[in-house]
Amino acid sequence: MTTTPPDWARRTAANIGRHAAMALVRTAAACMAAWSLYVVARHYGVPPWLAVVAGLVFDGIAYLCLRSASDAIRAGRSAAPSILATATMASVSVYLNLVHADIADGGRPAEVLYASPAVGLLVVSALAWNADRAAARAARGEDAFRLPSFGFWGWALAHEEATTAVRERAVAHVTSGASPAHQPAAAIPARTAEDVIAAEFAAIGPAAAIQRVAAANPGASDTEVAEILATYQVTVTPGQVALLLERAAVPTVTLDRVAPQPREGDTPALTPAGAMREDAPQVDGLKKSDAVMAISSWLGPDAKAHTIAHHLALQGVATDTAYIRTALSRAARRAEQQRAEYERRHGNGGYA
């Protein structure tokens, strides 16, 4: 029977393997870079016992400067001097590796071979300390600006809009004041989840914040969405929420009419169908849009939407003026398209 190791054991084994691989790569790169500097030092007459430590003078100092940059960030100080010193020492080391290639008369391949270990050692060390620097910034409440992910086609097809959006987010990030710079970690209170969400909502704007809250709370009313946003320092009204979510409905009024009691001598009341002229088209059984067009054609081009709605109601078809205007507008567009197609085909003197 096979027993699956617990999660902590797998994580421990993975960490050991990762650190062992990192140590092996660093050792190999450091040894090769040190050998290259040893050859250059011996070429210029440095004693053998002193040339052995030539690698520590350049690559070692660059590594310590990189470590100093990380310490400066943890302490809330500027890391620019340490980073500049790291780049300077690394550049000197690479230059001496190129000198080694010239001494060996190996050409461009030798330059790449001798210079790559020093560059690789610096890159691996920088990546290893990057997580520590990010954790130190997060502990002080500093959020590094990150480019939004628009994808290749987003940048290719809408590069101006994408550039504008990135610029606006960068300005909001810099001017928001959410990341005080160069302060000790103990002096900055830890931010709550509400603070983080409020900063995100401030960066994306009220419209996008309403969409996010509504998507996360599908059953919430407009008032409840506005109350949730208020907890994250986004002030909107329920009406604004309904407008942005396209949930503002056209108000309808229902009138309950009481039919008057007939008196002796009065003529019988007309039924809804009998209240129309005899030549009125019968729309019973038609689609609502077809019924609208039939009544509109019967009343003429000057008929108002409320008049059409009245005649439809007499035949038991309930609708509102907004729907009637939409149906008439769609019919007019279709007629215009048909006319334009006809002219395109028969416009040149009747020849297609």
C-alpha positions in Angstrom: 0.0 0.0 0.0 1.4 3.4 -1.1 1.2 6.2 1.4 1.0 9.8 0.0 3.4 12.1 1.9 1.8 15.1 3.6 1.8 18.5 2.1 4.4 19.9 4.4 6.8 17.1 3.4 6.3 17.8 -0.3 6.8 21.6 0.2 9.9 20.9 2.3 11.4 18.6 -0.4 10.6 21.2 -3.1 12.3 24.0 -1.1 15.3 21.9 -0.5 15.6 21.0 -4.2 15.1 24.6 -5.2 17.8 25.9 -2.8 20.2 23.1 -3.8 19.8 23.9 -7.5 20.3 27.6 -6.8 23.4 26.9 -4.7 24.8 24.7 -7.5 24.2 27.3 -10.2 25.6 30.1 -8.1 28.8 28.1 -7.3 29.4 27.2 -10.9 28.9 30.8 -12.1 31.1 32.2 -9.4 33.9 29.7 -10.0 33.9 30.4 -13.8 33.8 34.1 -13.3 36.6 33.9 -10.7 38.8 31.8 -13.0 38.4 34.4 -15.8 39.4 37.2 -13.4 42.3 35.0 -12.1 43.7 34.7 -15.7 43.5 38.5 -16.2 45.1 39.2 -12.9 48.0 36.8 -13.6 48.4 38.3 -17.1 49.1 41.7 -15.4 51.5 40.2 -12.9 49.4 39.8 -9.8 50.8 37.1 -7.5 49.0 33.7 -7.7 47.9 33.8 -4.1 46.4 37.2 -4.6 44.9 36.5 -8.1 42.9 33.7 -6.6 40.7 36.1 -4.7 40.2 38.5 -7.7 36.7 37.3 -8.2 35.7 38.4 -4.7 37.0 41.9 -5.4 34.5 42.4 -8.2 31.7 39.9 -8.3 31.7 39.6 -4.5 31.5 43.4 -4.0 28.6 43.6 -6.5 26.8 40.8 -4.6 27.2 42.6 -1.3 26.0 45.9 -2.8 22.9 44.1 -4.0 22.3 42.8 -0.5 22.8 46.3 0.8 20.1 47.5 -1.6 17.6 45.0 -0.1 18.6 46.0 3.4 17.9 49.7 2.5 14.5 48.9 1.2 13.6 46.9 4.3 14.6 49.9 6.4 12.6 52.3 4.3 15.7 54.1 2.9 16.6 54.8 -0.7 18.3 51.9 -2.5 19.6 54.0 -5.4 23.3 54.2 -4.1 23.5 50.5 -3.5 22.0 49.6 -6.9 24.3 52.1 -8.7 27.3 50.5 -6.9 26.1 47.0 -7.9 25.8 48.1 -11.6 29.3 49.7 -11.5 31.1 46.7 -10.0 29.3 44.3 -12.3 30.2 46.4 -15.3 33.9 46.4 -14.3 33.8 42.6 -13.8 32.2 42.1 -17.3 34.8 44.4 -18.8 37.7 42.3 -17.3 36.0 39.2 -18.7 36.1 40.8 -22.1 39.8 41.5 -21.6 40.3 37.8 -20.8 38.7 37.0 -24.2 41.1 39.5 -25.9 44.0 37.9 -24.1 42.9 34.5 -25.3 42.3 35.9 -28.8 39.0 34.0 -28.8 36.9 36.7 -30.5 33.2 37.3 -29.9 32.4 33.7 -28.7 35.0 34.0 -26.0 33.6 37.3 -24.9 30.2 35.8 -24.5 31.6 32.7 -22.7 33.7 34.6 -20.2 31.2 37.5 -19.5 28.0 35.4 -19.2 28.8 33.8 -15.8 29.3 37.2 -14.1 26.0 38.6 -15.6 24.1 35.4 -14.8 25.3 35.4 -11.2 24.1 39.0 -10.7 20.7 38.2 -12.4 20.1 35.1 -10.3 21.0 37.0 -7.1 18.7 39.9 -8.0 15.8 37.6 -8.7 16.4 35.8 -5.4 16.3 39.0 -3.4 13.3 40.4 -5.4 10.7 38.5 -3.3 12.3 39.9 0.0 12.1 43.5 -1.3 8.5 43.0 -2.4 7.6 41.7 1.0 9.3 44.6 2.7 7.4 47.1 0.6 4.1 45.3 1.3 4.8 45.4 5.1 5.1 49.2 4.8 1.8 49.4 2.8 3.5 50.3 -0.5 2.0 48.9 -3.6 4.2 48.8 -6.7 2.5 50.0 -9.9 1.7 47.1 -12.2 0.9 47.3 -15.9 -2.7 46.2 -16.7 -2.9 43.1 -18.8 -4.6 44.1 -22.1 -3.2 41.3 -24.1 -1.4 41.4 -27.5 -4.5 42.3 -29.5 -5.6 44.9 -27.0 -2.3 46.8 -27.4 -2.1 46.1 -31.2 -5.7 47.2 -32.1 -6.3 49.9 -29.4 -2.8 51.1 -28.5 -3.8 54.7 -28.1 -6.6 53.8 -25.7 -4.4 51.3 -23.8 -1.6 53.9 -23.5 -4.1 56.5 -22.2 -5.5 54.0 -19.6 -2.1 53.0 -18.4 -1.1 56.7 -18.0 -4.3 57.5 -16.1 -3.7 54.5 -13.7 -0.1 55.6 -13.2 -1.1 59.1 -12.4 -3.8 57.8 -9.9 -1.2 55.5 -8.3 1.4 58.2 -7.9 -1.0 60.9 -6.7 -3.2 58.7 -4.5 -0.9 59.0 -1.5 -1.5 55.4 -0.6 2.2 54.5 -0.5 4.3 56.8 1.7 7.9 56.5 0.7 11.0 56.1 2.9 9.3 55.6 6.3 10.2 53.0 8.9 7.9 50.0 8.8 6.9 50.4 12.4 5.5 53.9 11.8 3.0 52.8 9.1 -0.1 51.1 10.3 -1.2 47.9 8.5 -3.9 48.4 6.0 -7.2 46.5 6.3 -9.0 44.7 3.5 -11.4 47.5 3.3 -8.6 50.0 2.7 -7.1 47.8 -0.1 -10.5 47.5 -1.8 -11.2 51.2 -1.4 -7.9 52.0 -3.0 -8.7 49.7 -5.9 -12.1 51.2 -6.4 -10.6 54.7 -6.3 -8.2 53.6 -9.1 -10.8 52.1 -11.4 -13.6 54.7 -10.9 -17.2 54.5 -9.6 -18.7 52.9 -12.8 -16.4 49.9 -12.7 -16.8 49.6 -8.9 -20.6 49.4 -9.3 -20.2 46.7 -11.9 -17.9 44.6 -9.6 -20.1 44.9 -6.6 -23.3 44.1 -8.6 -21.5 41.0 -10.1 -20.4 39.8 -6.7 -23.9 40.3 -5.2 -26.3 39.3 -8.0 -29.4 39.4 -5.7 -28.7 42.9 -4.2 -31.0 45.8 -4.9 -29.8 49.2 -6.1 -30.0 50.5 -2.6 -28.0 47.6 -1.2 -25.3 48.0 -3.9 -25.0 51.7 -3.0 -24.7 50.8 0.7 -21.9 48.3 0.0 -20.0 50.8 -2.0 -20.3 53.4 0.8 -18.3 51.1 3.1 -15.4 51.4 0.5 -15.6 55.2 0.3 -17.5 55.2 -3.0 -20.5 57.5 -2.7 -23.3 56.9 -5.3 -27.1 57.0 -5.1 -29.5 54.1 -5.9 -30.6 55.9 -9.0 -27.1 56.2 -10.3 -26.6 52.5 -9.6 -29.8 51.6 -11.6 -28.7 53.9 -14.4 -25.2 52.3 -14.7 -26.6 48.8 -14.5 -29.4 49.7 -17.0 -32.0 48.7 -14.5 -34.0 51.9 -14.5 -37.4 50.9 -15.8 -40.1 53.2 -17.4 -42.8 53.7 -14.8 -46.2 52.3 -15.7 -49.5 53.4 -14.2 -52.5 51.1 -13.9 -55.9 52.6 -13.8 -58.8 50.6 -12.4 -61.8 51.9 -14.1 -65.3 51.2 -12.7 -67.9 50.8 -15.4 -70.9 53.1 -14.7 -74.2 51.4 -14.0 -76.6 51.8 -16.9 -79.8 53.8 -16.3 -83.1 53.4 -17.8 -83.3 55.1 -21.2 -79.5 55.0 -21.8 -78.0 53.4 -24.8 -75.9 50.3 -24.2 -72.2 50.9 -23.5 -69.9 50.2 -26.4 -67.5 47.2 -26.2 -63.8 47.9 -26.9 -64.0 46.4 -30.4 -67.2 48.3 -31.1 -65.6 51.7 -30.2 -63.4 51.6 -33.3 -64.3 52.3 -36.9 -65.4 49.5 -39.0 -62.4 49.8 -41.3 -59.9 49.4 -38.5 -57.6 46.4 -39.0 -58.0 43.5 -36.7 -54.7 42.7 -35.0 -55.9 39.8 -32.9 -53.3 37.0 -33.3 -50.6 39.2 -34.8 -47.1 39.7 -33.2 -47.0 42.9 -31.2 -44.6 44.6 -33.6 -46.8 43.6 -36.6 -49.9 44.9 -34.7 -48.1 48.3 -34.1 -47.3 48.6 -37.8 -50.8 47.7 -38.9 -52.4 50.3 -36.7 -49.8 52.9 -37.6 -50.4 52.3 -41.3 -54.1 52.6 -40.8 -53.9 55.9 -38.8 -51.4 57.5 -41.2 -47.9 58.9 -40.9 -48.9 61.6 -38.5 -50.3 59.2 -35.8 -48.9 59.7 -32.3 -47.5 56.9 -30.2 -50.1 57.3 -27.5 -52.9 57.2 -30.2 -51.5 53.9 -31.6 -51.3 52.5 -28.0 -55.0 53.5 -27.4 -56.3 51.7 -30.5 -54.2 48.7 -29.7 -55.6 48.6 -26.2 -59.2 48.7 -27.6 -58.3 45.3 -29.3 -56.8 43.9 -26.1 -53.1 44.5 -27.1 -51.3 46.1 -24.1 -48.1 48.1 -24.9 -46.5 51.4 -24.0 -45.3 54.3 -26.1 -41.6 53.5 -25.7 -42.1 50.1 -27.4 -44.2 51.7 -30.1 -41.5 54.3 -30.9 -38.9 51.5 -31.0 -40.9 49.4 -33.4 -41.6 52.3 -35.7 -37.9 53.3 -35.6 -36.8 49.8 -36.6 -39.4 49.6 -39.4 -38.2 53.0 -40.7 -34.5 51.8 -40.7 -35.5 48.6 -42.5 -37.4 50.6 -45.2 -34.4 53.0 -45.6 -32.0 50.0 -46.0 -34.4 48.4 -48.6 -34.6 51.7 -50.5 -30.8 52.1 -50.5 -30.4 48.5 -51.7 -32.9 49.1 -54.5 -31.1 52.3 -55.6 -27.8 50.5 -55.5 -29.1 47.9 -57.8 -31.3 50.0 -60.2 -29.9 53.5 -59.7 -27.9 53.7 -63.0 -30.8 54.3 -65.4 -32.4 51.0 -64.5 -29.4 48.9 -65.2 -28.1 46.6 -62.4 
